[in-house]
């Protein structure tokens, strides 16, 4: 997906988020983990939402979650859903402040349950799903509060973390207008000692995750002009939120040489709704794949991707579906002239919608508050100096490895400050 760009280089506040911050100080926080009931394996990116509200969060890569609910909400159920598992509803009153362990059971689709006529042509089903976005997805302008995170690793060690709370001014799915994004708060932590002689940066920030919304931006993967470049086939069906889901495999036709995609589409059998998609880029031609991402690099460095993977999940409210979560994984290898060893980097970015409301006035962010799709978030973020700000927001719970990296970098900055007698932001 060409919207996600890598940079290799040499050695403002908004009204809606502020209102949420002011009104959200008095909240209860519920922590825990979501796991498979049989294997105890953590379930990554499980969705937790408070019924009757737009409050939600996502479990992290260790299955852990933190859900923050205003104290004036004392009733209601927490709905926990995960692709291929039975949806659970647990009364809010049963949640503790910590150590909530949620066991999820696999949903088995019995053939006798299926009363819906199975389509004979997988490609036609995908085309029909794309055509139905006007009746199945949000048709009103919407403002979404979202949490965004991007990380950089050198081999398996975290070296950089940037996070932000943003407002997404989502245009209707039938509109050709692009979504606008407004940055409210951002922070970062980077250990440049692990980045060799270059600084690796991701250009595009939240737009990289936002453009994975296939139903809003089909041009990055499927269009009516190029959809025949792919082969589609049916995989074994599954369930999500107790609804039958067709699983469609897709891959580029073997006679095509340009880098295209392969993966799975999860389509609601009854209403023809794309509920999730998981896919990756064909990087067999590594030079062509590299040109899609690398915008600048040292002349003595040869850079190519070793993995490029995407995921998008949609959520439903009052019969309409909307973008809820996406992530992007980019792994790159860097070979240096006249150096024996290469460098391996991975970059991930993810974004989760944690609240939303209709944009009745259709207002858009103005001037400097509006983010450009070329933004480099790590250049905008100020550092981990405002921990109290993040308290009221439903963010994705940090993985232990990321927390450890932040603490280590903070210690290094403190030692540098104490040694030099200077302040570090």
C-alpha positions as CSV (number, residue, x, y, z in Angstrom):
1,X,0.0,0.0,0.0
2,X,1.8,3.0,-1.3
3,X,0.4,5.4,1.4
4,X,2.7,3.8,4.0
5,X,6.1,5.4,3.5
6,X,9.5,4.9,5.1
7,X,12.0,7.7,5.5
8,X,15.7,6.9,5.9
9,X,17.6,10.0,7.1
10,X,21.2,10.8,8.2
11,X,22.6,10.9,11.6
12,X,-2.3,21.8,19.3
13,X,-5.4,21.4,21.1
14,X,-8.9,20.5,19.8
15,X,-12.3,21.1,21.3
16,X,-13.7,17.6,21.3
17,X,-10.7,15.9,22.9
18,X,-10.5,18.7,25.5
19,X,-14.1,18.2,26.5
20,X,-13.6,14.5,26.8
21,X,-10.6,15.1,29.0
22,X,-12.4,17.5,31.3
23,X,-15.4,15.3,31.7
24,X,-13.5,12.0,31.9
25,X,-11.4,12.5,35.1
26,X,-13.9,10.7,37.3
27,X,-13.7,7.2,35.8
28,X,-13.2,3.6,36.8
29,X,-10.5,1.5,35.1
30,X,-10.9,-2.2,34.5
31,X,-7.9,-4.2,33.6
32,X,-7.5,-7.8,32.6
33,X,-6.8,-10.2,29.8
34,X,-8.8,-12.1,27.1
35,X,-7.7,-15.7,26.5
36,X,-8.8,-18.9,24.7
37,X,-10.8,-21.0,27.2
38,X,-9.1,-24.2,26.2
39,X,-5.5,-23.3,25.5
40,X,-5.2,-20.1,27.6
41,X,-3.6,-18.5,24.6
42,X,-3.9,-14.7,24.6
43,X,-6.4,-13.3,22.1
44,X,-4.8,-10.4,20.3
45,X,-7.0,-7.4,19.2
46,X,-10.1,-8.7,20.9
47,X,-12.8,-5.9,21.1
48,X,-14.4,-4.8,24.4
49,X,-17.2,-2.3,24.2
50,X,-19.7,-0.9,26.8
51,X,-23.2,-1.6,25.3
52,X,-25.4,1.4,24.7
53,X,-22.3,3.7,24.4
54,X,-19.5,4.3,22.0
55,X,-16.8,3.5,24.7
56,X,-14.5,0.7,23.6
57,X,-11.0,-0.6,23.6
58,X,-8.8,-3.4,22.1
59,X,-6.6,-6.0,23.8
60,X,-2.9,-5.8,23.0
61,X,-0.5,-8.4,21.6
62,X,-0.4,-10.1,25.0
63,X,-4.2,-10.2,25.3
64,X,-4.2,-7.5,28.0
65,X,-6.7,-4.6,28.1
66,X,-7.6,-1.5,30.1
67,X,-11.1,-0.2,29.8
68,X,-12.0,3.2,31.4
69,X,-15.6,4.0,32.1
70,X,-17.0,7.2,33.7
71,X,-18.2,6.6,37.2
72,X,-21.6,7.9,36.4
73,X,-22.2,4.8,34.4
74,X,-22.9,1.9,36.8
75,X,-25.2,-0.4,34.7
76,X,-24.8,-2.1,31.4
77,X,-22.9,-5.0,29.9
78,X,-19.4,-5.2,28.5
79,X,-19.5,-7.0,25.1
80,X,-16.3,-9.0,24.3
81,X,-15.9,-10.2,20.7
82,X,-13.2,-11.9,18.7
83,X,-13.2,-13.3,15.2
84,X,-14.1,-17.0,15.3
85,X,-15.2,-17.0,19.0
86,X,-18.6,-16.8,20.7
87,X,-19.4,-13.2,21.7
88,X,-19.6,-12.7,25.5
89,X,-21.7,-10.2,27.5
90,X,-20.6,-9.6,31.1
91,X,-22.4,-7.2,33.4
92,X,-20.2,-4.2,34.3
93,X,-20.9,-4.8,38.0
94,X,-19.0,-8.1,37.7
95,X,-15.7,-6.4,36.6
96,X,-13.0,-5.8,39.2
97,X,-10.4,-3.0,38.9
98,X,-7.7,-5.5,37.9
99,X,-7.1,-9.2,37.0
100,X,-10.2,-9.7,35.0
101,X,-9.6,-12.9,33.1
102,X,-12.1,-13.4,30.2
103,X,-12.3,-16.9,28.7
104,X,-13.5,-17.1,25.2
105,X,-14.9,-20.2,23.5
106,X,-14.4,-21.1,19.8
107,X,-17.5,-20.8,17.7
108,X,-18.0,-23.9,15.6
109,X,-20.2,-23.5,12.5
110,X,-22.5,-26.5,12.1
111,X,-23.7,-27.1,8.5
112,X,-27.2,-27.7,9.9
113,X,-27.2,-24.1,11.2
114,X,-26.7,-22.6,7.8
115,X,-30.0,-21.7,6.2
116,X,-28.5,-19.1,3.9
117,X,-27.8,-20.0,0.3
118,X,-24.1,-20.1,-0.2
119,X,-22.9,-18.0,-3.2
120,X,-21.3,-19.9,-6.0
121,X,-18.8,-17.2,-7.0
122,X,-16.5,-15.7,-4.4
123,X,-15.4,-12.8,-6.7
124,X,-19.1,-11.7,-7.2
125,X,-19.6,-11.8,-3.4
126,X,-16.7,-9.4,-2.9
127,X,-18.0,-7.1,-5.7
128,X,-21.5,-7.1,-4.1
129,X,-20.0,-6.3,-0.7
130,X,-18.2,-3.3,-2.1
131,X,-21.4,-2.1,-3.8
132,X,-23.4,-2.3,-0.6
133,X,-21.2,0.0,1.4
134,X,-23.7,2.8,1.1
135,X,-26.4,0.9,2.9
136,X,-24.2,-1.0,5.4
137,X,-21.7,1.6,6.6
138,X,-22.0,5.0,8.2
139,X,-23.7,7.4,5.9
140,X,-23.4,10.5,8.1
141,X,-20.3,12.6,8.8
142,X,-18.8,11.4,12.1
143,X,-16.1,12.6,14.5
144,X,-14.1,9.7,16.0
145,X,-11.7,9.9,18.9
146,X,-8.9,7.4,18.3
147,X,-5.7,6.2,19.9
148,X,-2.7,5.7,17.6
149,X,0.7,4.1,18.3
150,X,3.7,3.4,16.1
151,X,6.9,1.5,17.2
152,X,10.3,0.8,15.7
153,X,12.4,-2.2,16.6
154,X,15.9,-3.2,15.7
155,X,15.7,-6.9,15.4
156,X,13.7,-7.7,18.6
157,X,14.6,-4.6,20.7
158,X,12.3,-1.6,20.9
159,X,14.1,1.6,20.0
160,X,11.3,4.0,19.4
161,X,7.7,4.5,20.4
162,X,5.3,7.3,19.4
163,X,1.6,7.6,20.6
164,X,-1.1,10.1,19.9
165,X,-4.8,10.8,20.6
166,X,-6.4,12.1,17.4
167,X,-9.8,13.2,16.1
168,X,-10.9,11.6,12.8
169,X,-13.4,13.6,10.8
170,X,-14.9,10.6,9.0
171,X,-16.7,11.3,5.7
172,X,-19.6,9.1,4.7
173,X,-18.5,5.9,3.1
174,X,-20.3,6.8,-0.2
175,X,-18.5,10.2,-0.3
176,X,-15.3,10.7,-2.4
177,X,-14.1,13.1,0.2
178,X,-11.1,11.9,2.3
179,X,-11.2,11.8,6.0
180,X,-9.5,14.6,7.9
181,X,-7.4,14.0,11.0
182,X,-6.7,16.4,13.9
183,X,-3.8,15.9,16.3
184,X,-4.7,16.6,20.0
185,X,-1.8,15.1,21.9
186,X,1.3,13.1,21.0
187,X,4.3,11.8,22.9
188,X,7.4,9.8,22.0
189,X,10.5,8.0,23.4
190,X,13.5,7.1,21.3
191,X,16.8,5.4,22.0
192,X,18.9,6.7,19.1
193,X,22.0,4.7,20.2
194,X,20.3,1.5,18.7
195,X,19.6,3.1,15.3
196,X,23.2,2.8,14.0
197,X,24.1,5.8,11.8
198,X,20.5,6.4,10.5
199,X,17.2,7.4,12.0
200,X,14.3,5.4,10.7
201,X,11.1,7.3,10.5
202,X,7.5,6.6,9.3
203,X,5.9,9.2,7.2
204,X,2.1,9.5,7.3
205,X,1.4,8.8,10.9
206,X,-2.2,7.9,11.6
207,X,-3.0,8.1,7.9
208,X,-1.1,4.8,7.4
209,X,-3.6,3.0,9.6
210,X,-6.6,5.0,8.4
211,X,-6.0,4.1,4.7
212,X,-6.2,0.4,5.6
213,X,-10.0,1.0,5.8
214,X,-10.8,-0.9,2.6
215,X,-14.4,0.1,2.4
216,X,-13.5,3.8,2.4
217,X,-10.3,3.5,0.4
218,X,-10.7,0.5,-1.9
219,X,-8.3,2.1,-4.4
220,X,-5.3,1.0,-2.2
221,X,-6.2,-2.7,-2.8
222,X,-9.4,-3.4,-4.8
223,X,-11.1,-1.2,-7.3
224,X,-13.7,-2.1,-9.9
225,X,-10.9,-1.7,-12.5
226,X,-8.4,-4.1,-11.0
227,X,-10.4,-6.6,-8.9
228,X,-10.1,-9.1,-11.8
229,X,-6.3,-9.1,-11.1
230,X,-7.2,-11.4,-8.2
231,X,-8.4,-14.9,-7.7
232,X,-11.0,-15.4,-5.0
233,X,-12.1,-18.6,-3.3
234,X,-14.2,-19.7,-0.3
235,X,-12.5,-20.9,2.9
236,X,-14.1,-22.5,5.9
237,X,-16.9,-20.2,7.4
238,X,-16.7,-18.8,10.9
239,X,-18.8,-16.7,13.3
240,X,-18.4,-13.3,14.9
241,X,-21.0,-11.7,17.1
242,X,-23.1,-14.8,16.6
243,X,-23.4,-14.0,12.8
244,X,-22.3,-16.4,10.1
245,X,-19.2,-15.1,8.3
246,X,-17.9,-16.2,4.9
247,X,-14.1,-16.3,4.7
248,X,-12.8,-15.4,1.3
249,X,-9.2,-16.1,0.2
250,X,-7.7,-13.9,-2.4
251,X,-4.4,-13.7,-4.2
252,X,-3.1,-12.1,-7.3
253,X,-3.2,-14.0,-10.6
254,X,0.1,-15.9,-11.2
255,X,0.7,-14.2,-14.6
256,X,0.9,-10.7,-13.0
257,X,4.3,-9.6,-11.8
258,X,3.6,-6.3,-10.0
259,X,3.4,-6.5,-6.2
260,X,-0.2,-7.0,-5.2
261,X,-1.9,-8.5,-2.1
262,X,-3.1,-11.9,-0.7
263,X,-5.1,-12.6,2.3
264,X,-8.6,-13.2,3.8
265,X,-11.8,-11.2,3.8
266,X,-14.5,-11.9,6.4
267,X,-17.9,-11.1,5.0
268,X,-21.3,-11.2,6.9
269,X,-23.2,-14.0,5.1
270,X,-26.7,-12.4,5.4
271,X,-26.1,-8.7,4.8
272,X,-22.9,-8.8,2.7
273,X,-20.8,-6.7,5.0
274,X,-17.0,-6.7,5.3
275,X,-16.3,-7.2,9.0
276,X,-12.5,-7.8,8.9
277,X,-9.7,-8.2,6.5
278,X,-6.2,-9.6,7.0
279,X,-3.7,-9.5,4.1
280,X,-0.1,-9.0,3.0
281,X,1.9,-7.6,0.1
282,X,3.6,-9.8,-2.4
283,X,7.3,-8.9,-2.0
284,X,8.8,-11.5,-4.4
285,X,10.1,-8.6,-6.5
286,X,11.9,-6.9,-3.6
287,X,13.2,-4.0,-5.7
288,X,9.7,-3.1,-6.9
289,X,8.4,-3.5,-3.3
290,X,11.2,-1.3,-2.0
291,X,10.2,1.5,-4.4
292,X,6.7,1.5,-2.9
293,X,8.0,2.4,0.6
294,X,11.5,3.8,0.7
295,X,11.7,7.5,0.0
296,X,15.2,8.4,1.1
297,X,18.2,6.4,2.2
298,X,22.0,6.6,2.4
299,X,23.7,5.8,-1.0
300,X,25.6,3.0,0.6
301,X,22.5,1.2,2.0
302,X,20.4,-1.3,0.1
303,X,16.9,-1.6,1.6
304,X,14.1,-4.0,0.9
305,X,11.0,-5.2,2.8
306,X,10.9,-8.8,4.2
307,X,7.2,-8.6,5.3
308,X,4.4,-6.1,4.8
309,X,1.1,-7.1,6.5
310,X,-2.2,-5.3,7.2
311,X,-5.4,-5.8,9.2
312,X,-8.6,-3.9,9.5
313,X,-11.7,-4.5,11.8
314,X,-15.1,-2.9,11.6
315,X,-17.7,-2.5,14.3
316,X,-21.5,-2.2,14.3
317,X,-23.8,0.3,16.0
318,X,-27.5,0.5,15.3
319,X,-27.3,-1.5,12.2
320,X,-24.5,0.5,10.6
321,X,-20.8,-0.5,10.5
322,X,-17.8,1.7,10.8
323,X,-14.0,1.6,10.9
324,X,-12.9,0.4,14.4
325,X,-9.3,-0.8,14.3
326,X,-6.3,-1.4,12.0
327,X,-2.7,-2.2,12.1
328,X,0.3,-2.3,9.7
329,X,3.5,-4.3,10.1
330,X,6.6,-3.5,8.0
331,X,9.8,-5.4,8.3
332,X,12.9,-4.3,6.4
333,X,16.5,-5.5,5.9
334,X,19.3,-3.0,5.4
335,X,22.5,-4.2,3.7
336,X,25.5,-1.8,3.9
337,X,28.3,-1.7,1.3
338,X,31.6,-3.0,2.8
339,X,29.9,-4.2,6.0
340,X,29.7,-7.9,6.9
341,X,26.4,-7.8,8.9
342,X,23.0,-6.4,7.9
343,X,20.4,-4.6,10.0
344,X,16.9,-5.8,10.4
345,X,14.1,-3.3,11.4
346,X,10.4,-3.7,12.0
347,X,7.9,-0.9,12.2
348,X,4.3,-1.3,13.4
349,X,1.5,1.2,13.6
350,X,-2.0,0.7,14.9
351,X,-5.1,2.8,15.6
352,X,-8.2,2.1,17.5
353,X,-11.4,4.2,17.6
354,X,-12.4,4.6,21.3
355,X,-15.4,7.0,21.0
356,X,-17.4,8.7,18.3
357,X,-20.3,11.1,17.7
358,X,-22.2,12.3,14.6
359,X,-20.7,15.5,13.0
360,X,-24.0,17.3,12.7
361,X,-22.4,20.5,11.5
362,X,-20.0,18.7,9.1
363,X,-17.2,20.9,10.5
364,X,-13.6,20.1,9.6
365,X,-10.4,21.0,11.4
366,X,-8.9,24.3,10.3
367,X,-5.3,25.4,9.5
368,X,-2.5,24.1,11.6
369,X,-4.7,21.8,13.6
370,X,-5.3,19.6,10.5
371,X,-2.7,16.9,10.0
372,X,-1.1,16.4,6.6
373,X,-0.8,12.9,5.2
374,X,3.0,13.5,5.0
375,X,3.3,14.0,8.8
376,X,6.2,12.3,10.7
377,X,4.6,11.9,14.1
378,X,7.9,11.3,15.9
379,X,8.9,14.8,14.8
380,X,5.7,16.3,16.2
381,X,5.6,14.5,19.6
382,X,7.1,16.1,22.6
383,X,8.2,13.2,24.8
384,X,6.8,11.3,27.8
385,X,6.4,14.4,30.0
386,X,2.7,14.6,30.5
387,X,1.5,11.2,31.9
388,X,-1.6,12.6,33.6
389,X,-3.1,13.6,30.3
390,X,-3.5,10.0,29.1
391,X,-5.5,8.9,32.2
392,X,-9.0,9.7,30.9
393,X,-8.5,8.1,27.5
394,X,-9.1,4.5,26.4
395,X,-5.8,3.6,24.9
396,X,-4.4,0.2,24.0
397,X,-2.6,-1.2,27.0
398,X,1.2,-1.1,26.4
399,X,2.9,-4.5,26.0
400,X,5.4,-5.3,28.7
401,X,8.3,-5.0,26.2
402,X,7.2,-1.5,25.2
403,X,6.9,-0.4,28.9
404,X,10.3,-1.8,29.6
405,X,11.8,0.1,26.6
406,X,10.1,3.4,27.7
407,X,11.5,3.0,31.3
408,X,15.0,2.2,30.0
409,X,15.0,5.2,27.6
410,X,13.7,7.5,30.4
411,X,16.5,6.4,32.7
412,X,19.1,7.1,29.9
413,X,17.6,10.6,29.4
414,X,17.7,11.2,33.2
415,X,21.3,10.1,33.4
416,X,22.2,12.3,30.5
417,X,20.4,15.3,32.1
418,X,22.1,14.7,35.5
419,X,25.5,14.4,33.9
420,X,25.2,17.5,31.7
421,X,23.1,19.5,34.1
422,X,20.6,20.2,31.4
423,X,16.8,19.6,31.2
424,X,15.4,17.0,28.9
425,X,11.8,17.4,27.7
